Amino acid sequence: MEWEVVIGIENHVQLTTESKIFSGSPTRFGAEPNTQASPVDLALPGVLPVMNKQAVDRAIRFGLAVGAKVAPQSIFARKNYFYPDLPKGYQISQFEDPVVQGGQLTFGFEKDGQFVTRTVNLTRAHLEEDAGKSLHEDYHGMSGIDLNRAGTPLLEIVSEPEIRSAAEAVAYCKALHGLVMWLGICDGNMQEGSFRCDINVSVRPKGQKEFGTRCEIKNLNSFRFIEEAVHVEVARQIELIEDGGKVVQATRLYDPDKKVTREMRTKEDAQDYRYFPDPDLPPLTIGADWIERVKASMPELPAVMRARFVEEYKLPEYDSLVLTASKGMATYFEAVVAAAGKENAKAAANWLMGDVSSTLNREGVEITEAPVRPAQLAGMLKRIADGTISNKIAKEVFGAMWEAKSEDPDLVDVIIEQKGLKQISDTGALEAIVNEVIANNEKSVEQYRAGKEAAINALIGQAMKASKGKANPAQLTELLKKKLAS
């Protein structure tokens, strides 16, 4: 039987406010346990929550970015459940009337060797408070409760169940991660829990319209774990069904060491939480003037920038999608083009998507931390364009620039001079190399003259080797063909 995977995703995005959503307690990460918890966070008798306007600003900003409806009035509700790190016995969240309703997210990913774009519909995004944290280590066999995180503002973003593979789930989460950082509403630090992913997974026979029974994999904090967890859970569900069993709706955790998901608890439905409007908080009213103020403060959005890159720099859609995946990469690209000229825009895109990105991944640094500054990369592109160095030599130059970690704007020329990497474009020097190669490679010469055009590649390789990679490839090829034709 062929199976179809159905995935819906809930992302908990910690908002970049200085204080908590309903109290003035700070939200800094890493403080000593229970040093950032006020009477409101501790749920002491008689205290009242007060809404944080900055959290609402950030929710509006997200809603505008994804083309959603920002509700003119939304309601806060109490989500009732009992857990040691939830001091009130309920979480203040939103249920029937969320602040952000609908919206879409477009992203790209590899599928069957092709780069494809997908647009996934969003169900909603609602504001809520975070719970505290249970600590189970270094407490002499006991568990401790840290309420520093209790009350931290979250925006929970819920997708429609339209995702159909692990690769698509990862691409969606990466795109959302990039967007919330682009908007400045989240720092995106997954290790600190600023961006957490809950993945709802089910399977159904291909062609069936009804959804299968879903299981939610909680608190995945890396893109690698998302991909692994989906593959593991899909395989588990298919094997269970094919063996005659039934999937039980449950909340599960992913164990990356054992590569398994394990059940935490059977999954609750909405009625189990006994939602009702919070009597301590009035409806959240958002007027048109508030929305306009937020809109005026927003940066250029990725979708707008993608269209501009295609129009202004004549880039393919694929390039523009990759370059706008993060604000840092897009900003770096535009800085390179500003220094190198629009005629080098495609070359800049190629280098950023190629050598620069692979080096960033290998070194584990962000583009904003790259030791090669945009002006320096632009200088290298100019030297490729004017024939001073070849693309092959440029790779060596780029590596040297990275290692130098220098702010010198003329670093490219310094490295080319010091290492003697200047491309040989002198006709006389190239002619001497070509004559020597023709004389020493009679077999390849005969094959080329007999009509086997591919034989010239061996001759070009020998000539490049003789010049230690410094020969101008275009000039060399032209001269070689001329000599062979005579």
ABEGO torsion letter per residue (X at the ends): XBBBBBBBBBBBBBBBBABBAABABBABBGBBBGAABBAAAAGBBGBBBBBBAAAAAAAAAAAAAAGBBBBABBBBBBBBBBBAABAAGBBBBBBABBABBEEBBBBBBBBGGBBBBBBBBBABBBBBBBBBBBBABGAGGBBBBBAAABGBBBBBBBBBBABABAAAAAAAAAAAAAAAAAAGABAGBAAAGABBBBBBBBBBBBGBABBBBBBBBBGBABAAAAAAAAAAAAAAAAAAAAAGBBBBBBBBBBBAAAGBBBBABBBBBAAAAGBBBBAABBBBBBBAAAAAAAAAABBBBAAAAAAAAAAAAGBBAAAAAAAAABAAAAAAAAAAAAAAEAAAAAAAAAAAABAAAAAAAAAGBBAAABABBAAAAAAAAAAAAAGABBAAAAAAAAAAAAAAGBABAAAAAAAAAAAGABBBABAAAAAAAAAAAAAABAAAAAAAAAGBAAAAAAAAAAAAAAAGGABBAAAAAAAAAAAAAX
